[in-house]
Amino acid sequence: MAVIKPRTQAAGAERPFNARLRKSIFLLPNLLTASNMVLGLLAIVFAMNDSLSLSLAGENVIPFVWPAKLIIIAAFMDFTDGFVARATGTSTKFGMEFDSLSDLISFGVAPGLLIYLSVLRYIPLLGAGLSITLLYIVCTAIRLARFNVQAQVEEKSHFTGLPSPAAAGLLASYVLFAHYEGWYEKKIVVNPVMNWYEEHVGFVELTLIPLMTVLIAMVMVSTISYPSLKKWNWETVKPWTFAFIILGVFFLIYSMEFTSFALLTFYLLWGILRALTRKIFKKTELKKNQSTKLEVISKPKLLPQRAQSTQSKSKTS
């Protein structure tokens, strides 16, 4: 009995430690989600402060850089909290709802306000910039609500519609792309692109960026599928995909502002183009199937005639 007693005491001492450890593991994804929300709120505050300082100080201020960086960091935190929750098996309904609320702030309200204060409010058409901003925020809310409903049914290997972090990152990366001053120290592709941008900046910001924001909002609530990293397996990665990842990391280090905007634009257009090509191929396949069905239906009508002719030949012989 003297040997058994210390074992029961040790087991009793281990249970509170395991309970505390499990609570801390459950708390970790929610802390990352809370940091995501805080970064979105800070981005909103900094964007309003930059807008006020821009109106007071004029051209001497480089505005909206920090809000854009905070939104991109929030997108990284959103990926991290989901990865930690799946890796530790601590995914809960509370965490999913909390994540959606923080995403609405960080990837809906914050980038919508940022792109409005930096670009859309200068559209000469009355109310156009504000309408586009509200459309983007509402579509983000719809996208997040639909994601929660679909996640309760099954966890898919792809996203239905453009993910809200990618949409917010695209708008924020444009702001970084437009307000970065170190272009002339870069070479390769960056200088020609920036020379074209500086020559056509009015057309870009008054036409292309509003249209891009509307497109992003519509694609978020669409049924276009986009690849997800939830079930990413490094063992099945193809060599050309791995080379593309290494090249992307190199260009992110070399010129983060230009590369992030280019990669996210490619991600947006890739899903749209793939959906269009699939529709075209489906239409051609349907036409082929219909033509083959018509041939199959028309062929049996000839078979009895051939059978009768063969029977008549056999009788005459």
Secondary structure as GFF3:
##gff-version 3
##sequence-region A 1 317
A	DSSP	alpha_helix	4	57	.	.	.	ID=ss1
A	DSSP	three_ten_helix	58	60	.	.	.	ID=ss2
A	DSSP	alpha_helix	65	88	.	.	.	ID=ss3
A	DSSP	alpha_helix	93	104	.	.	.	ID=ss4
A	DSSP	pi_helix	105	109	.	.	.	ID=ss5
A	DSSP	alpha_helix	110	118	.	.	.	ID=ss6
A	DSSP	three_ten_helix	120	122	.	.	.	ID=ss7
A	DSSP	alpha_helix	128	153	.	.	.	ID=ss8
A	DSSP	beta_strand	158	160	.	.	.	ID=ss9
A	DSSP	alpha_helix	164	179	.	.	.	ID=ss10
A	DSSP	three_ten_helix	183	185	.	.	.	ID=ss11
A	DSSP	alpha_helix	190	199	.	.	.	ID=ss12
A	DSSP	alpha_helix	201	203	.	.	.	ID=ss13
A	DSSP	pi_helix	204	208	.	.	.	ID=ss14
A	DSSP	alpha_helix	209	220	.	.	.	ID=ss15
A	DSSP	beta_strand	225	227	.	.	.	ID=ss16
A	DSSP	three_ten_helix	234	236	.	.	.	ID=ss17
A	DSSP	alpha_helix	239	254	.	.	.	ID=ss18
A	DSSP	alpha_helix	256	316	.	.	.	ID=ss19
###
